[in-house]
Structure formats: C-alpha cells, structure tokens
Amino acid sequence: MRTICATLTVASLLTVALPPTAPAAPTQVSVRIEGRSETLFEGPILTEGHNVRASSDSGAPKAGRRCNGLNNGQNLAPGPTPTAASVDALALIGEDFDGRWYAEPFEDYFIKRWGPDAQDEGAGEFWGLAVNNVFTDVGGCQFQLDGGDEVLWVYDAFRGRPRLLLYPADYPGGALPSPVTVAVDQPLEVEVDSWGGFNEGQPPASPTRSTTAYVGAEVAPVATDGQGFEQVESGSPNAVLTGPGGTATVSFDETGWHRIKATAVDSQDREVAVRSNRLDVCVLPDPRCDTLPAEDLVRTPPPATEGEGGEGPGGGQSPVAGLVGQDATAPPDGRAGGRVRLQLPRLDRSRISRGLVGVSWRVLDPGVGVSGWMVSSKTLGRGGARYVARASGVSRTAATLRLPRGAAYRLRLTVTDALGRGSSAVIGVVQVPR
C-alpha cells in the first residue's frame, strides 16, 4: 500500500467579469474526469489559465469568464487552473461544460455538467474536484495548478464512496508508472487501494497514514475510443477480483497494448467506489510498444479563437479537434481531393469462440492518401452504448479484434485521409458466445 494524500472538494463557484489577463506559459498537467457511467477523459495535456464560458451562461462577456487563478484574489499571478484545464481536455474530444457563475463572493463557476453528464440535484449527485487526490477548498477557477499536478473531477463525489487507486503490486511509490511492460502470459500482480477521507483542502493529519487495501474490486479491460471516453468492460472473462491485501493477478495472451481499470459494484450493479486510474500495459514482443497510445501522449488543446480578450477553448466557440496524427494540410503535389475508396471489409469469425474477430479490407483508391484507420464496436441492446475503438493503425489493412463474450456488436471501420476527412462504414454485426 502507498501513502497517498487525498482530498475531495466541492469544486464550486466562480467570478466577476474582469478584463482578461495575459496567460501564463503552458503547463503540463494530468486531467481525469470520471463521469456517471464511464470515464470522459484521462491523460496529460498542456494548458494555461484562460477565459471560459459555460454553455448556458448567456450573461457572460464575449470573451468569457476569467479562470486563471486570479479569481477572488486567490493568487498574485495568472496560471493554469483545474476548470480551464478540464475545459481544454473536453475541447480536444468535441465536448463542452455547463455551470452556474457566482460573481460574489467566489468569482467562480459551480460545475453542473461535464460533457454528457449533468448533475442530478434531485438525487443529490454533484460534481466534485480533487487535485493530487485532495478535495480542494476553493473552486476550479480559483485553485492554481503546478506542473505535474493531477486533476480529478468525480461525478456524485459526496456520497462517501472511496476512490480507487490501481498500480503494480511491486510499485515503490511516486508517480504512477505508465506504461507497464510484460511478456505474453506473464503474470502481473496488481494492487487496488482506496481512499475515503474528506480532508478538504489539506492532506490528512498523519502523513504516514496509508490508503486501505480494497478487497473485492474488479480489475477489468477498458475499451477506449482513442480520444477520451473509456468504458470498463465489467463482467469480461478477463476480469479478476482482488483478494486479501487488495491484490490480483492478470495476464495477457496477445501482444500489444492493453488497458485496465478497477471498479467496485454492489448486487444491483451500482458503483460503490470511484473508478481507479487507468493502467496501461504493453505485452512484448511487439513494435507497437515503442509508441505510446494516443491517450498517453501530451496533447495541446485547440487554438484560442480570435476575438475580444482572446477566447480560449470553452469560450462559446465550437472546438475544432481532429484525430491524433491527422494532417489537415493539402498535399504539396496538388493531387485532387477525392476521398478514399475501399473494398467492402470482410469478417473472419473462425475464432469467434475465443472472442476474436478478424477484419480485412482493400484500398481501391487512396485519394489524397490514408493517414489512419480505426475499427470500433458498439454493444447492441445496451442503452447509451457508444462506439469504442478496438484497433487502429496507418498502413495495415487487417486487424484482429478482441470482444467481450456474451454480447452482440456492430462493427464500424473509419478511415481518415491526409486532408483530415473521415469516412465510416458499418462492417456488420457479430455475436460473441459465452
């Protein structure tokens, strides 16, 4: 177990309309937004304090509301803040936020929604903010971040649910390792701990107090869309439960990248703990291990749009965010801008009993050039299910997908060309038996 300083904060209230202040230099921080039923964003970004505007804030100035730590006189110089950083993170995946502005006495926003997940006042489910596992005692535009800080927004933060932490069992402490590498079928022991304190604004009284080992947490694969949303595949045949000491052993029978998270649910499938961080594992030997997944790369938010005060992301303009590695410039040789044309993809169901499905296709006309492709799946019969990425690449024209057992999936192939234009086609439906 590790000594962890944690705090929950009602990341509340925010600002008065003041003239915009020159932003500080971009700073690298980590942002994680744990939504109602899935993770909305998790990864490092470059950010700075800047103006923001909630979607329903019709009274905000054109430049948006100040959100750089100078709010309410909390700091002497502008800098990055949790709210501005999270607005940047969601702008990268085409999502926005909503909140209620409190000019007095906070000069801050009370956050009501991140992306698709709005608070439920009737059920008492509100958003809360923790920085470095400690709930803040001021709002997300007043609190100022340092480089390397970890921002965590939690949906339904004040129900008293413990927050889970997932790491390799032999992890010595400090910053969580990412990634972890193992060989095929090599056992990897992981540990799940929990923190349940509400030491708002400060670490616990005893600096030696450790988190508590969490017995009965499910460590399961995570499906990602390559940009932000993450869905834990609870009930997957590859999921394991933690035993005494909060430990469990996982292994992988296929090379390449694998993602896992820890969750805990009751008999009615309600989450009784806040989902853990994502642990990325690359199984060797595989050349893909030489390149980090898109979610682990440090991303820069869309550029600020020109306007009064230099609006930043979330300032009321539609964010422009493309796929990672996308080249939005026209090719220098002046080729025509025709789209990529493919032969209808084929499905190989010969290994469906193992949860493996093969997909192959042929490029009939590359148009201006292929910059990337992605095969994704959507679970049928599950309300609110989204397409999640299962495989991606640039030059290959085949992929093997691993799908959780006992469900039907609609498969989709998306190809992006060198001009950044994406074309999608439904491949078909597959049923993975139990």
C-alpha positions in Angstrom: 0.0 0.0 0.0 1.1 3.6 -0.6 0.9 6.7 1.5 -1.5 8.9 -0.5 -2.6 12.4 0.2 -6.2 12.7 -0.9 -9.0 15.3 -0.7 -12.4 15.8 -2.0 -13.5 19.2 -3.0 -16.7 20.7 -3.9 -15.3 22.4 -6.9 -17.8 25.2 -6.8 -18.1 28.7 -7.5 -16.6 31.3 -9.7 -16.2 35.0 -11.0 -16.9 38.6 -11.9 -16.4 39.9 -15.4 -12.9 41.5 -15.4 -10.6 42.4 -18.2 -8.7 39.4 -19.4 -5.2 38.9 -18.1 -2.2 37.8 -20.2 -2.0 34.0 -19.9 0.9 32.2 -18.3 3.1 29.8 -20.2 1.5 26.4 -21.0 2.0 23.8 -18.2 1.7 20.0 -18.4 -0.9 18.5 -16.0 -3.0 15.3 -16.0 -6.8 15.5 -16.2 -9.2 12.7 -15.4 -13.0 13.2 -15.5 -14.9 10.2 -14.0 -18.5 10.5 -15.3 -21.7 8.9 -14.3 -21.0 5.5 -16.0 -17.7 6.0 -17.8 -14.5 8.0 -17.9 -14.9 11.1 -20.0 -11.2 12.0 -20.3 -7.9 10.7 -18.9 -4.5 11.9 -19.9 -1.8 14.6 -19.9 -2.4 17.9 -21.6 -0.6 21.3 -22.0 -2.8 24.1 -20.5 -2.8 27.6 -19.2 -5.2 29.8 -17.3 -7.7 31.4 -19.7 -11.3 32.6 -20.0 -14.1 30.0 -20.2 -17.8 30.1 -20.7 -20.4 27.6 -19.6 -22.9 26.6 -22.3 -25.9 28.2 -20.5 -24.1 31.3 -19.3 -25.9 33.8 -21.6 -24.8 36.7 -19.4 -21.1 36.1 -19.8 -18.9 38.7 -21.7 -18.0 37.8 -25.2 -14.5 36.9 -24.0 -15.9 34.5 -21.4 -15.2 34.4 -17.6 -11.8 34.7 -16.1 -10.4 31.4 -15.0 -6.7 31.7 -14.3 -6.3 31.6 -10.5 -6.6 35.4 -10.0 -10.2 34.8 -9.3 -11.4 36.1 -5.9 -7.8 37.3 -5.2 -6.6 33.8 -4.6 -3.3 34.2 -6.4 -1.0 37.1 -7.3 -0.1 35.9 -10.9 -2.2 34.1 -13.5 -1.7 30.4 -14.0 -3.3 27.1 -15.0 -6.5 26.0 -13.1 -8.5 22.8 -12.9 -11.5 24.2 -14.6 -9.6 25.7 -17.5 -7.5 22.5 -17.9 -10.7 20.4 -18.0 -12.4 22.7 -20.5 -9.2 22.2 -22.7 -9.4 18.4 -22.3 -13.0 18.2 -23.3 -12.4 20.6 -26.2 -10.0 18.0 -27.6 -12.8 15.5 -27.9 -15.5 17.9 -29.0 -17.4 18.2 -25.7 -18.2 21.2 -23.5 -19.3 22.0 -19.9 -22.0 23.9 -18.1 -22.1 25.7 -14.7 -23.6 28.5 -12.7 -21.5 31.6 -12.3 -21.1 33.2 -8.8 -19.7 36.6 -9.1 -20.0 37.2 -5.4 -18.3 36.0 -3.2 -16.4 33.4 -5.3 -15.9 34.7 -8.8 -16.1 31.1 -9.9 -18.4 28.5 -11.6 -20.3 25.8 -9.8 -19.9 23.0 -12.2 -23.2 21.4 -13.3 -22.1 19.3 -16.3 -19.0 17.9 -17.9 -19.6 16.6 -21.4 -22.8 14.4 -21.5 -23.1 14.0 -17.7 -25.1 16.6 -15.8 -25.6 16.7 -12.1 -28.8 15.3 -10.6 -30.0 17.7 -7.9 -33.0 15.5 -7.0 -30.7 12.5 -6.3 -28.1 14.6 -4.7 -25.4 13.7 -7.3 -23.0 16.6 -7.8 -19.5 17.1 -9.3 -16.5 17.4 -7.0 -12.9 18.3 -7.6 -9.7 16.8 -6.2 -6.2 17.8 -7.0 -3.5 15.3 -6.2 -6.1 13.2 -4.5 -7.2 16.0 -2.2 -10.5 17.7 -2.5 -10.0 21.4 -3.0 -11.4 24.0 -0.6 -11.9 26.6 -3.4 -13.5 26.4 -6.8 -11.8 25.2 -10.0 -11.0 28.8 -11.3 -9.5 29.9 -8.0 -7.2 27.0 -7.5 -3.9 27.2 -9.3 -2.0 24.2 -10.6 1.7 23.4 -10.7 3.3 21.3 -13.4 2.7 17.6 -12.9 -0.5 18.1 -10.8 -3.3 15.6 -11.2 -6.8 17.0 -11.7 -9.7 14.6 -10.9 -13.4 15.5 -11.3 -15.8 13.0 -9.8 -19.5 12.6 -10.6 -21.6 12.0 -7.4 -18.5 13.0 -5.4 -20.1 13.5 -2.0 -21.8 10.1 -1.4 -18.8 9.0 0.7 -17.7 6.5 -1.9 -14.0 5.5 -1.6 -11.7 6.4 -4.6 -9.8 3.6 -6.0 -6.1 3.5 -7.0 -4.6 0.8 -9.3 -0.9 0.1 -9.7 1.6 -2.8 -10.0 1.9 -4.6 -6.7 5.7 -4.0 -6.6 5.3 -0.3 -7.3 7.7 1.6 -5.0 5.7 4.9 -4.9 5.9 8.3 -6.5 4.4 9.0 -9.9 2.4 6.0 -11.3 4.4 4.1 -14.0 3.0 4.3 -17.5 3.3 2.1 -19.3 4.0 -1.3 -17.7 5.6 -4.0 -19.9 5.2 -7.7 -19.6 5.6 -10.8 -21.8 2.8 -12.9 -23.2 1.1 -14.9 -20.5 3.4 -13.4 -17.9 1.6 -12.9 -14.6 1.3 -9.3 -13.5 0.3 -8.7 -9.9 -1.6 -5.5 -9.3 -2.9 -3.9 -6.2 -6.1 -1.8 -5.6 -6.2 0.6 -2.7 -8.8 3.0 -1.7 -9.0 6.4 -0.1 -12.2 7.6 1.6 -11.2 10.7 3.5 -12.8 14.2 3.1 -9.8 16.2 4.2 -10.9 19.2 2.2 -8.0 21.4 1.2 -5.2 19.7 3.1 -3.5 16.3 3.4 -4.5 14.0 6.3 -3.3 14.9 9.8 -1.0 12.0 9.8 1.4 12.0 6.9 2.1 8.3 7.5 -1.5 7.2 7.1 -1.8 4.9 4.1 -4.6 4.1 1.8 -6.6 0.9 2.6 -6.3 -2.3 0.5 -9.6 -2.8 -1.3 -10.8 -6.4 -1.4 -13.4 -7.4 -4.0 -12.6 -4.8 -6.6 -12.9 -5.9 -10.2 -9.9 -5.3 -12.4 -11.2 -5.4 -15.9 -10.2 -4.4 -19.5 -11.0 -0.9 -20.7 -12.3 0.0 -24.1 -11.3 3.4 -25.4 -12.3 5.5 -28.4 -8.7 6.7 -29.0 -9.5 10.2 -27.8 -11.2 10.4 -24.4 -14.2 8.2 -23.5 -13.3 5.0 -21.6 -15.7 2.2 -20.7 -14.8 -0.5 -18.2 -15.8 -3.9 -19.6 -17.3 -5.2 -16.4 -18.1 -8.9 -16.5 -15.4 -9.6 -19.1 -14.0 -13.1 -18.9 -10.6 -11.4 -18.5 -11.7 -9.5 -15.4 -10.4 -10.6 -12.0 -11.3 -9.7 -8.4 -8.9 -8.5 -5.7 -8.3 -10.7 -2.7 -6.6 -10.2 0.7 -4.3 -7.3 0.5 -6.2 -5.8 -2.4 -4.1 -7.8 -4.9 -5.0 -9.7 -8.1 -3.0 -11.3 -10.9 -3.7 -10.5 -14.5 -2.1 -11.9 -17.7 -2.5 -11.3 -21.4 -2.4 -13.8 -24.2 -1.9 -11.3 -27.0 0.9 -8.8 -27.7 0.3 -5.1 -27.9 -1.4 -2.5 -25.8 -4.0 -3.4 -23.1 -5.7 -1.1 -20.6 -7.2 -2.0 -17.3 -9.1 -0.2 -14.5 -10.5 -1.1 -11.1 -14.2 -0.7 -10.2 -16.5 -2.0 -7.4 -20.2 -2.6 -7.7 -23.0 -3.9 -5.4 -25.5 -6.6 -6.1 -27.6 -4.2 -8.1 -24.6 -3.2 -10.4 -24.3 0.2 -8.8 -20.8 1.6 -8.5 -19.9 1.8 -4.8 -16.5 3.3 -5.4 -15.0 5.9 -7.7 -13.2 4.2 -10.7 -9.5 3.9 -10.5 -6.9 5.4 -12.7 -6.2 3.6 -16.0 -3.1 1.3 -16.0 -1.6 0.8 -19.5 0.2 -2.5 -20.1 2.1 -3.3 -23.3 2.7 -7.0 -23.9 6.1 -7.8 -25.6 7.4 -8.5 -28.1 5.5 -6.0 -30.2 6.8 -3.0 -32.1 3.7 -1.1 -31.0 5.2 -0.9 -27.6 7.7 1.6 -28.9 4.9 4.2 -29.4 2.6 5.4 -26.7 -1.2 5.2 -27.3 -2.9 8.4 -28.2 -4.4 8.8 -24.7 -0.9 8.8 -23.2 0.5 11.5 -25.4 0.7 15.0 -24.1 -2.0 16.8 -26.1 -2.4 20.5 -26.8 -6.0 21.9 -26.8 -7.5 23.6 -29.9 -6.0 27.1 -30.5 -7.8 30.0 -29.0 -10.2 31.7 -31.4 -9.6 35.3 -32.2 -11.9 37.7 -30.5 -12.3 40.1 -27.6 -9.9 39.1 -25.0 -8.6 36.2 -26.9 -11.2 33.5 -26.1 -9.8 30.1 -25.3 -11.4 26.7 -25.5 -14.8 26.6 -24.0 -15.3 30.3 -24.7 -18.5 29.7 -26.6 -16.9 28.7 -29.9 -17.2 25.3 -31.4 -14.0 23.4 -30.6 -12.0 22.1 -33.6 -10.3 18.9 -32.6 -9.0 16.3 -35.0 -7.7 12.7 -34.8 -4.2 12.4 -33.4 -1.6 12.4 -36.1 -4.1 13.9 -38.6 -2.6 16.2 -41.3 -5.1 18.8 -42.3 -2.9 20.4 -45.0 -3.4 19.6 -48.7 -0.6 17.5 -50.3 2.1 19.7 -52.0 1.8 17.9 -55.4 -1.7 19.3 -55.9 -3.5 15.9 -56.2 -7.3 16.1 -56.5 -9.2 15.9 -53.2 -11.0 12.6 -53.9 -12.0 10.5 -50.9 -10.5 7.1 -50.0 -12.4 4.2 -51.6 -12.3 0.8 -50.0 -13.4 -2.7 -50.9 -16.2 -3.8 -48.6 -14.4 -5.1 -45.4 -14.6 -8.8 -44.7 -15.1 -10.5 -41.4 -13.3 -13.7 -40.2 -15.4 -15.4 -37.5 -13.3 -18.6 -37.3 -12.0 -17.7 -33.8 -15.3 -16.2 -32.5 -15.5 -18.8 -29.7 -12.4 -17.2 -28.2 -13.8 -13.7 -28.6 -11.5 -12.9 -31.6 -12.8 -11.5 -34.8 -10.7 -10.7 -37.9 -11.4 -7.7 -40.2 -9.7 -7.1 -43.5 -10.2 -4.7 -46.4 -8.5 -3.4 -49.6 -7.8 0.1 -50.6 -9.2 0.7 -54.1 -8.3 4.4 -54.4 -6.2 6.1 -51.7 -7.5 9.6 -52.8 -5.1 12.1 -51.3 -3.6 9.4 -49.1 -4.6 7.5 -46.0 -3.4 9.0 -42.7 -5.1 6.5 -40.4 -7.9 3.9 -39.8 -9.9 2.7 -36.8 -12.1 -0.3 -36.2 -14.7 0.3 -33.5 -17.5 -1.7 -31.9 -20.9 -0.8 -30.4 -22.6 -3.2 -28.0 -26.2 -3.9 -29.2 -29.1 -4.0 -26.7 -27.4 -1.7 -24.2 -28.9 1.7 -23.7 -26.5 4.6 -24.3 -23.7 2.3 -25.7 -21.1 4.1 -27.7 -18.7 3.0 -30.4 -15.3 2.2 -28.7 -12.0 1.7 -30.5 -10.8 -1.9 -30.9 -7.9 -1.4 -33.3 -6.2 1.4 -35.2 -3.3 2.0 -37.5 -2.0 3.7 -40.6 -0.7 1.3 -43.3 -2.1 -2.1 -42.4 -5.3 -3.4 -44.0 -6.3 -6.0 -41.5 -6.9 -6.2 -37.7 -7.9 -8.8 -35.1 -10.4 -7.5 -32.5 -10.9 -9.0 -29.0 -14.5 -8.6 -27.9 -16.0 -9.5 -24.5 -18.1 -12.6 -24.5 -21.8 -12.9 -24.3 -22.9 -9.9 -26.4 -23.6 -8.8 -29.9 -21.6 -6.0 -31.5 -22.0 -3.7 -34.6 -18.5 -3.2 -36.1 -17.5 0.0 -37.9 -14.5 1.0 -40.0 -13.4 4.6 -40.1 -10.7 5.8 -42.5 -9.1 9.3 -42.3 -7.4 10.8 -45.3 -4.5 13.2 -45.5 -6.9 16.2 -45.5 -8.4 15.1 -42.2 -11.6 13.8 -43.7 -13.1 10.8 -42.1 -15.3 8.2 -43.8 -17.1 5.4 -41.9 -18.8 2.2 -43.0 -20.6 -0.4 -40.9 -18.9 -3.7 -41.4 -21.5 -6.0 -39.9 -22.8 -7.5 -36.7 -21.1 -10.3 -34.8 -22.4 -12.3 -31.8 -19.7 -13.5 -29.3 -20.9 -16.6 -27.5 -20.4 -17.2 -23.8 
